[in-house]
Amino acid sequence: MGWDANVWEDPMEFRPERFLENGDGDQEVVFDLKGIKEIKMMPFGAGRRACPAITIALLHQEYFVANLVRDFAWTAENGGDIDLSEKQDFTMVMKNPLRVHVSPRTR
């Protein structure tokens, strides 16, 4: 479903802005996580079987990532560039695994 060209325009391209297009020129998040309008992805299930804690899960996820960004400095290992090329394994994975150096931020 995630690679279906009938559902997604250029499904193999990383384009996060596709979730901001509203059709009337507004830039707002219009992705339907709950599958109410249409089912393109089902990270939390859909319909009657949808996760009842989706709201709190998303809040905790945002809080967790925000704390990681706030409290730590993230740099590529050895100061190198990040290679985003992919290869087919059981799933699509990075061709060269991402190696980062994480250090506490000084306040």
N, C-alpha and C positions, 0 to 999 in steps of 0.2 A: 504494500500500500504506500510506503514511503517513497518508492522510486517510480511510481506509476505516472507516466507522462500525461495521462488523461486527467489526473487529479492535480498535479503540480507542474508548473511551467519550469523547464530546465531542472528536473528533480535531482540531478547529480551535482548541481552547482550549490556552493555555500552562499546563500543570499538571505540573511536574516531580515532584511528590509521587506521581504515578501509578507511578513506578518504585520506590517504597519500600513499597508495599502488598503484604503477604505473604499476606493472607487469614486468618491466625490471630492478627492483632493485632500481630505483630512489625513493627518498622520497620527493614527492611534492604533493601539493593539486591537486587532480584530480576529485573532486566532481563537477558534472554538475548542477549548480543551475538553469540555464536557460532552461534545458530540450532539449538541442540541439542534444546530442548524444543518450541519452535514458532518460526516465522519471522514476525516482525512488521516488523523492519527488518534490513537487511544492510549495515551500514557497512564490514564487513571480509569480505564474502562469506559463504557458508554451506556446510556439509557438507564434502565432500572438497576443494572449491575455496576454502576459507577461507584467509585470510592466515596464514601460519605465524608471523609476527612480531607478532601481535595483542597479546601480553602486553608485549613491549618497547615497542611503539608507544604503548600506553596509559600505561605508566610514563613515557615521555619526554614525552607530552602533559601529564600531571599536573605533572611537574617544570617544564616550560616555563611553564605558566600560574602555578604557585606562585611562580616567580622573577619573573614580570611583576608580580604582586600585591605581592610583598615589596619589590621594588626601585623601583617607581614609584608616584606618587600619581595617581589617575585622577579627573578631574572633567569635568563637561559643559562644553563650550565656552561662554564668556560666562556661566557660572554658571546657565544655564537648566535647565529640566526636560527629561527624556528622554521623547520621544513614541514609544511602541511600536506605533502603528497601522501597518497593512500595506497594500500595493497589489499587484496582479497585474502582473508583468512577465513575462519568460521563466520566472522562478520567483517565489515570494513574496518581496518585499523591503520594507524599511522605507519608509513613505511619505515621511518626512523623514529623510534619512540621519543616522546617529549621528556627531556630531562631538565629539571628546574633546580635552582638554588633558592631556597626559602630562608629568609633571615628575619628576625624580629625587627620591627620598625622602632626607631628611636623617637621618643616623643619630645 
